[in-house]
Amino acid sequence: MKISGQNGKVNSCGGRIREIRQQKGLSQNALAVKLQLIGLGMTQKTVSRIETGDRVVLDYELKYFAEVLDVTVGYLLGLEEREPSLLGAE
């Protein structure tokens, strides 16, 4: 049995992870390597499954993604509208 949430996806952060990764010019493989370098064992395939909403993201994994992508966990979860680096840039 597949547990699904909104729009049949099992996580709410995959789209934001993809968006930020692309803005930073990183491939899925490059993101996986950066995550591995700071201690999170993640492959390109796992990153892909997260971005498409086919894999759950564990709470401790969110901290690694936030660190590598230079955003807050709140932004990844959709609790903040804009990336912190864009706040006050208007």
PyMOL Python script that loads the backbone (N, CA, C, O; Angstrom):
from pymol import cmd

cmd.read_pdbstr("""\
ATOM      1  N   MET A   1       0.833  -1.181   0.000  1.00  0.00           N
ATOM      2  CA  MET A   1       0.000   0.000   0.000  1.00  0.00           C
ATOM      3  C   MET A   1       0.881   1.249   0.000  1.00  0.00           C
ATOM      4  O   MET A   1       1.742   1.413   0.864  1.00  0.00           O
ATOM      5  N   LYS A   2       0.659   2.115  -0.966  1.00  0.00           N
ATOM      6  CA  LYS A   2       1.416   3.359  -1.059  1.00  0.00           C
ATOM      7  C   LYS A   2       0.670   4.455  -0.310  1.00  0.00           C
ATOM      8  O   LYS A   2      -0.503   4.717  -0.577  1.00  0.00           O
ATOM      9  N   ILE A   3       1.352   5.083   0.615  1.00  0.00           N
ATOM     10  CA  ILE A   3       0.772   6.196   1.344  1.00  0.00           C
ATOM     11  C   ILE A   3       1.001   7.444   0.509  1.00  0.00           C
ATOM     12  O   ILE A   3       2.134   7.736   0.125  1.00  0.00           O
ATOM     13  N   SER A   4      -0.047   8.170   0.232  1.00  0.00           N
ATOM     14  CA  SER A   4       0.131   9.387  -0.553  1.00  0.00           C
ATOM     15  C   SER A   4      -0.609  10.536   0.085  1.00  0.00           C
ATOM     16  O   SER A   4      -1.633  10.359   0.744  1.00  0.00           O
ATOM     17  N   GLY A   5      -0.075  11.696  -0.122  1.00  0.00           N
ATOM     18  CA  GLY A   5      -0.669  12.905   0.415  1.00  0.00           C
ATOM     19  C   GLY A   5      -1.256  13.723  -0.710  1.00  0.00           C
ATOM     20  O   GLY A   5      -2.022  13.222  -1.534  1.00  0.00           O
ATOM     21  N   GLN A   6      -0.893  14.969  -0.733  1.00  0.00           N
ATOM     22  CA  GLN A   6      -1.409  15.901  -1.716  1.00  0.00           C
ATOM     23  C   GLN A   6      -0.958  15.537  -3.122  1.00  0.00           C
ATOM     24  O   GLN A   6       0.229  15.315  -3.358  1.00  0.00           O
ATOM     25  N   ASN A   7      -1.898  15.475  -4.054  1.00  0.00           N
ATOM     26  CA  ASN A   7      -1.624  15.182  -5.464  1.00  0.00           C
ATOM     27  C   ASN A   7      -0.923  13.840  -5.676  1.00  0.00           C
ATOM     28  O   ASN A   7      -0.199  13.676  -6.658  1.00  0.00           O
ATOM     29  N   GLY A   8      -1.125  12.886  -4.778  1.00  0.00           N
ATOM     30  CA  GLY A   8      -0.530  11.565  -4.927  1.00  0.00           C
ATOM     31  C   GLY A   8       0.944  11.491  -4.596  1.00  0.00           C
ATOM     32  O   GLY A   8       1.580  10.466  -4.842  1.00  0.00           O
ATOM     33  N   LYS A   9       1.500  12.553  -4.043  1.00  0.00           N
ATOM     34  CA  LYS A   9       2.919  12.569  -3.688  1.00  0.00           C
ATOM     35  C   LYS A   9       3.081  12.214  -2.222  1.00  0.00           C
ATOM     36  O   LYS A   9       2.184  12.453  -1.413  1.00  0.00           O
ATOM     37  N   VAL A  10       4.226  11.644  -1.883  1.00  0.00           N
ATOM     38  CA  VAL A  10       4.458  11.247  -0.497  1.00  0.00           C
ATOM     39  C   VAL A  10       5.319  12.247   0.273  1.00  0.00           C
ATOM     40  O   VAL A  10       5.649  12.012   1.435  1.00  0.00           O
ATOM     41  N   ASN A  11       5.683  13.352  -0.361  1.00  0.00           N
ATOM     42  CA  ASN A  11       6.382  14.423   0.358  1.00  0.00           C
ATOM     43  C   ASN A  11       5.918  15.765  -0.198  1.00  0.00           C
ATOM     44  O   ASN A  11       5.400  15.848  -1.312  1.00  0.00           O
ATOM     45  N   SER A  12       6.111  16.798   0.588  1.00  0.00           N
ATOM     46  CA  SER A  12       5.697  18.129   0.152  1.00  0.00           C
ATOM     47  C   SER A  12       6.874  19.007  -0.249  1.00  0.00           C
ATOM     48  O   SER A  12       6.681  20.152  -0.659  1.00  0.00           O
ATOM     49  N   CYS A  13       8.086  18.483  -0.136  1.00  0.00           N
ATOM     50  CA  CYS A  13       9.268  19.314  -0.378  1.00  0.00           C
ATOM     51  C   CYS A  13       9.985  19.002  -1.687  1.00  0.00           C
ATOM     52  O   CYS A  13      10.881  19.749  -2.079  1.00  0.00           O
ATOM     53  N   GLY A  14       9.623  17.937  -2.364  1.00  0.00           N
ATOM     54  CA  GLY A  14      10.343  17.536  -3.567  1.00  0.00           C
ATOM     55  C   GLY A  14      10.368  18.590  -4.651  1.00  0.00           C
ATOM     56  O   GLY A  14      11.397  18.797  -5.293  1.00  0.00           O
ATOM     57  N   GLY A  15       9.255  19.253  -4.862  1.00  0.00           N
ATOM     58  CA  GLY A  15       9.198  20.302  -5.877  1.00  0.00           C
ATOM     59  C   GLY A  15      10.115  21.463  -5.568  1.00  0.00           C
ATOM     60  O   GLY A  15      10.778  22.000  -6.455  1.00  0.00           O
ATOM     61  N   ARG A  16      10.148  21.850  -4.300  1.00  0.00           N
ATOM     62  CA  ARG A  16      11.043  22.949  -3.910  1.00  0.00           C
ATOM     63  C   ARG A  16      12.499  22.534  -4.017  1.00  0.00           C
ATOM     64  O   ARG A  16      13.345  23.331  -4.424  1.00  0.00           O
ATOM     65  N   ILE A  17      12.796  21.308  -3.661  1.00  0.00           N
ATOM     66  CA  ILE A  17      14.176  20.825  -3.786  1.00  0.00           C
ATOM     67  C   ILE A  17      14.601  20.890  -5.244  1.00  0.00           C
ATOM     68  O   ILE A  17      15.700  21.353  -5.551  1.00  0.00           O
ATOM     69  N   ARG A  18      13.736  20.427  -6.150  1.00  0.00           N
ATOM     70  CA  ARG A  18      14.045  20.479  -7.592  1.00  0.00           C
ATOM     71  C   ARG A  18      14.249  21.924  -8.040  1.00  0.00           C
ATOM     72  O   ARG A  18      15.219  22.238  -8.729  1.00  0.00           O
ATOM     73  N   GLU A  19      13.330  22.794  -7.644  1.00  0.00           N
ATOM     74  CA  GLU A  19      13.390  24.203  -8.048  1.00  0.00           C
ATOM     75  C   GLU A  19      14.701  24.861  -7.611  1.00  0.00           C
ATOM     76  O   GLU A  19      15.354  25.532  -8.411  1.00  0.00           O
ATOM     77  N   ILE A  20      15.081  24.677  -6.371  1.00  0.00           N
ATOM     78  CA  ILE A  20      16.309  25.292  -5.851  1.00  0.00           C
ATOM     79  C   ILE A  20      17.534  24.662  -6.505  1.00  0.00           C
ATOM     80  O   ILE A  20      18.478  25.361  -6.875  1.00  0.00           O
ATOM     81  N   ARG A  21      17.514  23.340  -6.644  1.00  0.00           N
ATOM     82  CA  ARG A  21      18.646  22.657  -7.289  1.00  0.00           C
ATOM     83  C   ARG A  21      18.882  23.217  -8.676  1.00  0.00           C
ATOM     84  O   ARG A  21      20.022  23.487  -9.053  1.00  0.00           O
ATOM     85  N   GLN A  22      17.811  23.395  -9.439  1.00  0.00           N
ATOM     86  CA  GLN A  22      17.938  23.912 -10.797  1.00  0.00           C
ATOM     87  C   GLN A  22      18.398  25.371 -10.793  1.00  0.00           C
ATOM     88  O   GLN A  22      19.211  25.768 -11.627  1.00  0.00           O
ATOM     89  N   GLN A  23      17.882  26.166  -9.860  1.00  0.00           N
ATOM     90  CA  GLN A  23      18.316  27.565  -9.759  1.00  0.00           C
ATOM     91  C   GLN A  23      19.810  27.656  -9.494  1.00  0.00           C
ATOM     92  O   GLN A  23      20.474  28.574  -9.975  1.00  0.00           O
ATOM     93  N   LYS A  24      20.336  26.714  -8.733  1.00  0.00           N
ATOM     94  CA  LYS A  24      21.753  26.717  -8.389  1.00  0.00           C
ATOM     95  C   LYS A  24      22.613  26.030  -9.451  1.00  0.00           C
ATOM     96  O   LYS A  24      23.835  25.957  -9.318  1.00  0.00           O
ATOM     97  N   GLY A  25      21.967  25.528 -10.503  1.00  0.00           N
ATOM     98  CA  GLY A  25      22.700  24.903 -11.602  1.00  0.00           C
ATOM     99  C   GLY A  25      23.289  23.543 -11.257  1.00  0.00           C
ATOM    100  O   GLY A  25      24.294  23.132 -11.836  1.00  0.00           O
ATOM    101  N   LEU A  26      22.664  22.848 -10.316  1.00  0.00           N
ATOM    102  CA  LEU A  26      23.161  21.535  -9.908  1.00  0.00           C
ATOM    103  C   LEU A  26      22.382  20.427 -10.609  1.00  0.00           C
ATOM    104  O   LEU A  26      21.167  20.526 -10.786  1.00  0.00           O
ATOM    105  N   SER A  27      23.076  19.395 -10.996  1.00  0.00           N
ATOM    106  CA  SER A  27      22.400  18.188 -11.479  1.00  0.00           C
ATOM    107  C   SER A  27      21.952  17.395 -10.250  1.00  0.00           C
ATOM    108  O   SER A  27      22.377  17.675  -9.129  1.00  0.00           O
ATOM    109  N   GLN A  28      21.099  16.415 -10.471  1.00  0.00           N
ATOM    110  CA  GLN A  28      20.699  15.548  -9.362  1.00  0.00           C
ATOM    111  C   GLN A  28      21.912  14.816  -8.806  1.00  0.00           C
ATOM    112  O   GLN A  28      22.027  14.632  -7.594  1.00  0.00           O
ATOM    113  N   ASN A  29      22.803  14.404  -9.674  1.00  0.00           N
ATOM    114  CA  ASN A  29      24.004  13.707  -9.227  1.00  0.00           C
ATOM    115  C   ASN A  29      24.894  14.624  -8.398  1.00  0.00           C
ATOM    116  O   ASN A  29      25.433  14.200  -7.376  1.00  0.00           O
ATOM    117  N   ALA A  30      25.055  15.872  -8.821  1.00  0.00           N
ATOM    118  CA  ALA A  30      25.879  16.819  -8.069  1.00  0.00           C
ATOM    119  C   ALA A  30      25.284  17.073  -6.685  1.00  0.00           C
ATOM    120  O   ALA A  30      26.014  17.177  -5.699  1.00  0.00           O
ATOM    121  N   LEU A  31      23.961  17.171  -6.619  1.00  0.00           N
ATOM    122  CA  LEU A  31      23.312  17.360  -5.314  1.00  0.00           C
ATOM    123  C   LEU A  31      23.552  16.138  -4.436  1.00  0.00           C
ATOM    124  O   LEU A  31      23.859  16.278  -3.252  1.00  0.00           O
ATOM    125  N   ALA A  32      23.417  14.945  -5.001  1.00  0.00           N
ATOM    126  CA  ALA A  32      23.650  13.718  -4.232  1.00  0.00           C
ATOM    127  C   ALA A  32      25.077  13.675  -3.699  1.00  0.00           C
ATOM    128  O   ALA A  32      25.298  13.281  -2.554  1.00  0.00           O
ATOM    129  N   VAL A  33      26.037  14.072  -4.508  1.00  0.00           N
ATOM    130  CA  VAL A  33      27.441  14.080  -4.078  1.00  0.00           C
ATOM    131  C   VAL A  33      27.635  15.072  -2.937  1.00  0.00           C
ATOM    132  O   VAL A  33      28.314  14.760  -1.960  1.00  0.00           O
ATOM    133  N   LYS A  34      27.049  16.261  -3.046  1.00  0.00           N
ATOM    134  CA  LYS A  34      27.162  17.257  -1.966  1.00  0.00           C
ATOM    135  C   LYS A  34      26.559  16.725  -0.672  1.00  0.00           C
ATOM    136  O   LYS A  34      27.111  16.936   0.408  1.00  0.00           O
ATOM    137  N   LEU A  35      25.436  16.042  -0.779  1.00  0.00           N
ATOM    138  CA  LEU A  35      24.810  15.450   0.407  1.00  0.00           C
ATOM    139  C   LEU A  35      25.702  14.365   1.008  1.00  0.00           C
ATOM    140  O   LEU A  35      25.833  14.265   2.228  1.00  0.00           O
ATOM    141  N   GLN A  36      26.313  13.557   0.146  1.00  0.00           N
ATOM    142  CA  GLN A  36      27.215  12.508   0.619  1.00  0.00           C
ATOM    143  C   GLN A  36      28.412  13.104   1.342  1.00  0.00           C
ATOM    144  O   GLN A  36      28.863  12.563   2.351  1.00  0.00           O
ATOM    145  N   LEU A  37      28.931  14.218   0.829  1.00  0.00           N
ATOM    146  CA  LEU A  37      30.113  14.840   1.424  1.00  0.00           C
ATOM    147  C   LEU A  37      29.864  15.368   2.832  1.00  0.00           C
ATOM    148  O   LEU A  37      30.796  15.481   3.629  1.00  0.00           O
ATOM    149  N   ILE A  38      28.605  15.693   3.141  1.00  0.00           N
ATOM    150  CA  ILE A  38      28.322  16.165   4.499  1.00  0.00           C
ATOM    151  C   ILE A  38      27.695  15.070   5.365  1.00  0.00           C
ATOM    152  O   ILE A  38      27.243  15.337   6.479  1.00  0.00           O
ATOM    153  N   GLY A  39      27.668  13.843   4.853  1.00  0.00           N
ATOM    154  CA  GLY A  39      27.296  12.723   5.693  1.00  0.00           C
ATOM    155  C   GLY A  39      25.964  12.052   5.433  1.00  0.00           C
ATOM    156  O   GLY A  39      25.582  11.155   6.185  1.00  0.00           O
ATOM    157  N   LEU A  40      25.234  12.453   4.388  1.00  0.00           N
ATOM    158  CA  LEU A  40      23.959  11.816   4.082  1.00  0.00           C
ATOM    159  C   LEU A  40      24.127  10.920   2.861  1.00  0.00           C
ATOM    160  O   LEU A  40      24.337  11.414   1.753  1.00  0.00           O
ATOM    161  N   GLY A  41      24.038   9.621   3.054  1.00  0.00           N
ATOM    162  CA  GLY A  41      24.178   8.674   1.957  1.00  0.00           C
ATOM    163  C   GLY A  41      22.974   8.742   1.032  1.00  0.00           C
ATOM    164  O   GLY A  41      21.908   8.216   1.352  1.00  0.00           O
ATOM    165  N   MET A  42      23.139   9.380  -0.096  1.00  0.00           N
ATOM    166  CA  MET A  42      22.027   9.588  -1.029  1.00  0.00           C
ATOM    167  C   MET A  42      22.567   9.443  -2.440  1.00  0.00           C
ATOM    168  O   MET A  42      23.658   9.924  -2.747  1.00  0.00           O
ATOM    169  N   THR A  43      21.802   8.780  -3.296  1.00  0.00           N
ATOM    170  CA  THR A  43      22.197   8.600  -4.691  1.00  0.00           C
ATOM    171  C   THR A  43      21.373   9.526  -5.587  1.00  0.00           C
ATOM    172  O   THR A  43      20.402  10.137  -5.142  1.00  0.00           O
ATOM    173  N   GLN A  44      21.775   9.618  -6.849  1.00  0.00           N
ATOM    174  CA  GLN A  44      21.025  10.422  -7.821  1.00  0.00           C
ATOM    175  C   GLN A  44      19.611   9.884  -7.956  1.00  0.00           C
ATOM    176  O   GLN A  44      18.658  10.656  -8.054  1.00  0.00           O
ATOM    177  N   LYS A  45      19.470   8.577  -7.962  1.00  0.00           N
ATOM    178  CA  LYS A  45      18.144   7.970  -8.101  1.00  0.00           C
ATOM    179  C   LYS A  45      17.243   8.344  -6.918  1.00  0.00           C
ATOM    180  O   LYS A  45      16.051   8.589  -7.102  1.00  0.00           O
ATOM    181  N   THR A  46      17.800   8.388  -5.725  1.00  0.00           N
ATOM    182  CA  THR A  46      17.023   8.767  -4.554  1.00  0.00           C
ATOM    183  C   THR A  46      16.596  10.225  -4.653  1.00  0.00           C
ATOM    184  O   THR A  46      15.451  10.555  -4.343  1.00  0.00           O
ATOM    185  N   VAL A  47      17.499  11.100  -5.081  1.00  0.00           N
ATOM    186  CA  VAL A  47      17.156  12.509  -5.275  1.00  0.00           C
ATOM    187  C   VAL A  47      16.018  12.625  -6.282  1.00  0.00           C
ATOM    188  O   VAL A  47      15.075  13.390  -6.078  1.00  0.00           O
ATOM    189  N   SER A  48      16.108  11.868  -7.364  1.00  0.00           N
ATOM    190  CA  SER A  48      15.059  11.885  -8.376  1.00  0.00           C
ATOM    191  C   SER A  48      13.712  11.469  -7.790  1.00  0.00           C
ATOM    192  O   SER A  48      12.697  12.115  -8.049  1.00  0.00           O
ATOM    193  N   ARG A  49      13.700  10.413  -7.016  1.00  0.00           N
ATOM    194  CA  ARG A  49      12.452   9.922  -6.412  1.00  0.00           C
ATOM    195  C   ARG A  49      11.880  10.934  -5.419  1.00  0.00           C
ATOM    196  O   ARG A  49      10.662  11.066  -5.303  1.00  0.00           O
ATOM    197  N   ILE A  50      12.742  11.638  -4.714  1.00  0.00           N
ATOM    198  CA  ILE A  50      12.283  12.681  -3.790  1.00  0.00           C
ATOM    199  C   ILE A  50      11.653  13.825  -4.581  1.00  0.00           C
ATOM    200  O   ILE A  50      10.569  14.299  -4.243  1.00  0.00           O
ATOM    201  N   GLU A  51      12.336  14.260  -5.628  1.00  0.00           N
ATOM    202  CA  GLU A  51      11.828  15.386  -6.426  1.00  0.00           C
ATOM    203  C   GLU A  51      10.494  15.082  -7.091  1.00  0.00           C
ATOM    204  O   GLU A  51       9.668  15.980  -7.252  1.00  0.00           O
ATOM    205  N   THR A  52      10.273  13.845  -7.475  1.00  0.00           N
ATOM    206  CA  THR A  52       9.002  13.484  -8.119  1.00  0.00           C
ATOM    207  C   THR A  52       7.922  13.135  -7.107  1.00  0.00           C
ATOM    208  O   THR A  52       6.779  12.877  -7.483  1.00  0.00           O
ATOM    209  N   GLY A  53       8.273  13.124  -5.829  1.00  0.00           N
ATOM    210  CA  GLY A  53       7.292  12.834  -4.793  1.00  0.00           C
ATOM    211  C   GLY A  53       7.049  11.366  -4.572  1.00  0.00           C
ATOM    212  O   GLY A  53       6.057  10.991  -3.948  1.00  0.00           O
ATOM    213  N   ASP A  54       7.943  10.514  -5.076  1.00  0.00           N
ATOM    214  CA  ASP A  54       7.780   9.071  -4.934  1.00  0.00           C
ATOM    215  C   ASP A  54       8.482   8.502  -3.702  1.00  0.00           C
ATOM    216  O   ASP A  54       8.356   7.311  -3.415  1.00  0.00           O
ATOM    217  N   ARG A  55       9.217   9.336  -2.977  1.00  0.00           N
ATOM    218  CA  ARG A  55       9.924   8.871  -1.775  1.00  0.00           C
ATOM    219  C   ARG A  55       9.703   9.848  -0.642  1.00  0.00           C
ATOM    220  O   ARG A  55       9.744  11.064  -0.826  1.00  0.00           O
ATOM    221  N   VAL A  56       9.471   9.295   0.526  1.00  0.00           N
ATOM    222  CA  VAL A  56       9.332  10.097   1.743  1.00  0.00           C
ATOM    223  C   VAL A  56      10.688  10.703   2.085  1.00  0.00           C
ATOM    224  O   VAL A  56      11.724  10.064   1.898  1.00  0.00           O
ATOM    225  N   VAL A  57      10.681  11.935   2.584  1.00  0.00           N
ATOM    226  CA  VAL A  57      11.905  12.575   3.068  1.00  0.00           C
ATOM    227  C   VAL A  57      11.841  12.552   4.587  1.00  0.00           C
ATOM    228  O   VAL A  57      10.910  13.093   5.185  1.00  0.00           O
ATOM    229  N   LEU A  58      12.820  11.934   5.199  1.00  0.00           N
ATOM    230  CA  LEU A  58      12.848  11.848   6.654  1.00  0.00           C
ATOM    231  C   LEU A  58      13.223  13.194   7.255  1.00  0.00           C
ATOM    232  O   LEU A  58      13.906  13.997   6.620  1.00  0.00           O
ATOM    233  N   ASP A  59      12.775  13.435   8.478  1.00  0.00           N
ATOM    234  CA  ASP A  59      13.010  14.738   9.094  1.00  0.00           C
ATOM    235  C   ASP A  59      14.495  15.092   9.163  1.00  0.00           C
ATOM    236  O   ASP A  59      14.865  16.234   8.891  1.00  0.00           O
ATOM    237  N   TYR A  60      15.340  14.144   9.518  1.00  0.00           N
ATOM    238  CA  TYR A  60      16.760  14.463   9.604  1.00  0.00           C
ATOM    239  C   TYR A  60      17.367  14.730   8.227  1.00  0.00           C
ATOM    240  O   TYR A  60      18.359  15.452   8.126  1.00  0.00           O
ATOM    241  N   GLU A  61      16.788  14.160   7.160  1.00  0.00           N
ATOM    242  CA  GLU A  61      17.286  14.409   5.813  1.00  0.00           C
ATOM    243  C   GLU A  61      17.001  15.846   5.379  1.00  0.00           C
ATOM    244  O   GLU A  61      17.782  16.439   4.634  1.00  0.00           O
ATOM    245  N   LEU A  62      15.892  16.402   5.842  1.00  0.00           N
ATOM    246  CA  LEU A  62      15.551  17.784   5.490  1.00  0.00           C
ATOM    247  C   LEU A  62      16.652  18.747   5.899  1.00  0.00           C
ATOM    248  O   LEU A  62      16.954  19.694   5.172  1.00  0.00           O
ATOM    249  N   LYS A  63      17.254  18.510   7.060  1.00  0.00           N
ATOM    250  CA  LYS A  63      18.321  19.394   7.529  1.00  0.00           C
ATOM    251  C   LYS A  63      19.518  19.372   6.575  1.00  0.00           C
ATOM    252  O   LYS A  63      20.139  20.406   6.325  1.00  0.00           O
ATOM    253  N   TYR A  64      19.832  18.205   6.052  1.00  0.00           N
ATOM    254  CA  TYR A  64      20.940  18.093   5.095  1.00  0.00           C
ATOM    255  C   TYR A  64      20.612  18.834   3.793  1.00  0.00           C
ATOM    256  O   TYR A  64      21.441  19.581   3.272  1.00  0.00           O
ATOM    257  N   PHE A  65      19.408  18.622   3.278  1.00  0.00           N
ATOM    258  CA  PHE A  65      19.011  19.320   2.054  1.00  0.00           C
ATOM    259  C   PHE A  65      19.062  20.830   2.261  1.00  0.00           C
ATOM    260  O   PHE A  65      19.568  21.559   1.408  1.00  0.00           O
ATOM    261  N   ALA A  66      18.538  21.301   3.391  1.00  0.00           N
ATOM    262  CA  ALA A  66      18.534  22.738   3.670  1.00  0.00           C
ATOM    263  C   ALA A  66      19.956  23.288   3.717  1.00  0.00           C
ATOM    264  O   ALA A  66      20.232  24.364   3.186  1.00  0.00           O
ATOM    265  N   GLU A  67      20.851  22.547   4.352  1.00  0.00           N
ATOM    266  CA  GLU A  67      22.247  23.002   4.456  1.00  0.00           C
ATOM    267  C   GLU A  67      22.903  23.087   3.077  1.00  0.00           C
ATOM    268  O   GLU A  67      23.517  24.099   2.739  1.00  0.00           O
ATOM    269  N   VAL A  68      22.773  22.041   2.298  1.00  0.00           N
ATOM    270  CA  VAL A  68      23.425  21.996   0.979  1.00  0.00           C
ATOM    271  C   VAL A  68      22.823  23.031   0.033  1.00  0.00           C
ATOM    272  O   VAL A  68      23.547  23.643  -0.752  1.00  0.00           O
ATOM    273  N   LEU A  69      21.511  23.233   0.099  1.00  0.00           N
ATOM    274  CA  LEU A  69      20.841  24.166  -0.811  1.00  0.00           C
ATOM    275  C   LEU A  69      20.803  25.591  -0.264  1.00  0.00           C
ATOM    276  O   LEU A  69      20.341  26.504  -0.948  1.00  0.00           O
ATOM    277  N   ASP A  70      21.285  25.786   0.957  1.00  0.00           N
ATOM    278  CA  ASP A  70      21.376  27.101   1.590  1.00  0.00           C
ATOM    279  C   ASP A  70      20.003  27.770   1.731  1.00  0.00           C
ATOM    280  O   ASP A  70      19.824  28.941   1.395  1.00  0.00           O
ATOM    281  N   VAL A  71      19.050  26.998   2.235  1.00  0.00           N
ATOM    282  CA  VAL A  71      17.714  27.505   2.550  1.00  0.00           C
ATOM    283  C   VAL A  71      17.316  26.954   3.911  1.00  0.00           C
ATOM    284  O   VAL A  71      18.048  26.160   4.503  1.00  0.00           O
ATOM    285  N   THR A  72      16.168  27.370   4.404  1.00  0.00           N
ATOM    286  CA  THR A  72      15.689  26.851   5.676  1.00  0.00           C
ATOM    287  C   THR A  72      14.823  25.613   5.451  1.00  0.00           C
ATOM    288  O   THR A  72      14.295  25.397   4.360  1.00  0.00           O
ATOM    289  N   VAL A  73      14.691  24.821   6.486  1.00  0.00           N
ATOM    290  CA  VAL A  73      13.782  23.677   6.435  1.00  0.00           C
ATOM    291  C   VAL A  73      12.365  24.177   6.200  1.00  0.00           C
ATOM    292  O   VAL A  73      11.599  23.555   5.465  1.00  0.00           O
ATOM    293  N   GLY A  74      12.014  25.300   6.823  1.00  0.00           N
ATOM    294  CA  GLY A  74      10.692  25.889   6.636  1.00  0.00           C
ATOM    295  C   GLY A  74      10.407  26.209   5.181  1.00  0.00           C
ATOM    296  O   GLY A  74       9.290  25.999   4.709  1.00  0.00           O
ATOM    297  N   TYR A  75      11.393  26.711   4.471  1.00  0.00           N
ATOM    298  CA  TYR A  75      11.199  26.998   3.053  1.00  0.00           C
ATOM    299  C   TYR A  75      10.977  25.703   2.269  1.00  0.00           C
ATOM    300  O   TYR A  75      10.106  25.646   1.401  1.00  0.00           O
ATOM    301  N   LEU A  76      11.753  24.673   2.566  1.00  0.00           N
ATOM    302  CA  LEU A  76      11.586  23.398   1.866  1.00  0.00           C
ATOM    303  C   LEU A  76      10.195  22.812   2.089  1.00  0.00           C
ATOM    304  O   LEU A  76       9.634  22.169   1.202  1.00  0.00           O
ATOM    305  N   LEU A  77       9.646  23.039   3.277  1.00  0.00           N
ATOM    306  CA  LEU A  77       8.322  22.506   3.606  1.00  0.00           C
ATOM    307  C   LEU A  77       7.180  23.396   3.140  1.00  0.00           C
ATOM    308  O   LEU A  77       6.010  23.045   3.296  1.00  0.00           O
ATOM    309  N   GLY A  78       7.519  24.549   2.566  1.00  0.00           N
ATOM    310  CA  GLY A  78       6.474  25.445   2.090  1.00  0.00           C
ATOM    311  C   GLY A  78       5.891  26.326   3.183  1.00  0.00           C
ATOM    312  O   GLY A  78       4.830  26.922   3.000  1.00  0.00           O
ATOM    313  N   LEU A  79       6.573  26.412   4.314  1.00  0.00           N
ATOM    314  CA  LEU A  79       6.100  27.240   5.414  1.00  0.00           C
ATOM    315  C   LEU A  79       6.523  28.690   5.258  1.00  0.00           C
ATOM    316  O   LEU A  79       5.976  29.577   5.913  1.00  0.00           O
ATOM    317  N   GLU A  80       7.494  28.930   4.393  1.00  0.00           N
ATOM    318  CA  GLU A  80       7.976  30.270   4.085  1.00  0.00           C
ATOM    319  C   GLU A  80       7.811  30.477   2.588  1.00  0.00           C
ATOM    320  O   GLU A  80       8.097  29.578   1.796  1.00  0.00           O
ATOM    321  N   GLU A  81       7.355  31.645   2.205  1.00  0.00           N
ATOM    322  CA  GLU A  81       7.061  31.924   0.799  1.00  0.00           C
ATOM    323  C   GLU A  81       8.289  32.061  -0.083  1.00  0.00           C
ATOM    324  O   GLU A  81       8.298  31.581  -1.216  1.00  0.00           O
ATOM    325  N   ARG A  82       9.317  32.707   0.425  1.00  0.00           N
ATOM    326  CA  ARG A  82      10.495  32.966  -0.403  1.00  0.00           C
ATOM    327  C   ARG A  82      11.738  32.447   0.277  1.00  0.00           C
ATOM    328  O   ARG A  82      11.777  32.259   1.493  1.00  0.00           O
ATOM    329  N   GLU A  83      12.745  32.221  -0.529  1.00  0.00           N
ATOM    330  CA  GLU A  83      14.025  31.808   0.023  1.00  0.00           C
ATOM    331  C   GLU A  83      14.535  32.920   0.929  1.00  0.00           C
ATOM    332  O   GLU A  83      14.370  34.097   0.607  1.00  0.00           O
ATOM    333  N   PRO A  84      15.153  32.570   2.059  1.00  0.00           N
ATOM    334  CA  PRO A  84      15.673  33.589   2.976  1.00  0.00           C
ATOM    335  C   PRO A  84      16.598  34.584   2.301  1.00  0.00           C
ATOM    336  O   PRO A  84      16.597  35.758   2.671  1.00  0.00           O
ATOM    337  N   SER A  85      17.389  34.156   1.322  1.00  0.00           N
ATOM    338  CA  SER A  85      18.321  35.055   0.654  1.00  0.00           C
ATOM    339  C   SER A  85      17.585  36.115  -0.167  1.00  0.00           C
ATOM    340  O   SER A  85      18.167  37.143  -0.515  1.00  0.00           O
ATOM    341  N   LEU A  86      16.308  35.871  -0.479  1.00  0.00           N
ATOM    342  CA  LEU A  86      15.532  36.825  -1.261  1.00  0.00           C
ATOM    343  C   LEU A  86      14.720  37.760  -0.374  1.00  0.00           C
ATOM    344  O   LEU A  86      14.166  38.743  -0.865  1.00  0.00           O
ATOM    345  N   LEU A  87      14.640  37.474   0.915  1.00  0.00           N
ATOM    346  CA  LEU A  87      13.876  38.334   1.817  1.00  0.00           C
ATOM    347  C   LEU A  87      14.490  39.719   1.859  1.00  0.00           C
ATOM    348  O   LEU A  87      15.709  39.849   1.977  1.00  0.00           O
ATOM    349  N   GLY A  88      13.704  40.718   1.768  1.00  0.00           N
ATOM    350  CA  GLY A  88      14.185  42.085   1.820  1.00  0.00           C
ATOM    351  C   GLY A  88      14.843  42.567   0.555  1.00  0.00           C
ATOM    352  O   GLY A  88      15.401  43.665   0.535  1.00  0.00           O
ATOM    353  N   ALA A  89      14.798  41.787  -0.499  1.00  0.00           N
ATOM    354  CA  ALA A  89      15.450  42.148  -1.763  1.00  0.00           C
ATOM    355  C   ALA A  89      14.543  42.975  -2.661  1.00  0.00           C
ATOM    356  O   ALA A  89      14.896  43.267  -3.804  1.00  0.00           O
ATOM    357  N   GLU A  90      13.389  43.348  -2.155  1.00  0.00           N
ATOM    358  CA  GLU A  90      12.431  44.081  -2.988  1.00  0.00           C
ATOM    359  C   GLU A  90      12.731  45.556  -3.028  1.00  0.00           C
ATOM    360  O   GLU A  90      12.017  46.313  -3.686  1.00  0.00           O
TER     361      GLU A  90
END
""", "prot")
cmd.dss("prot")
cmd.show_as("cartoon", "prot")
cmd.util.cbc("prot")
cmd.orient("prot")
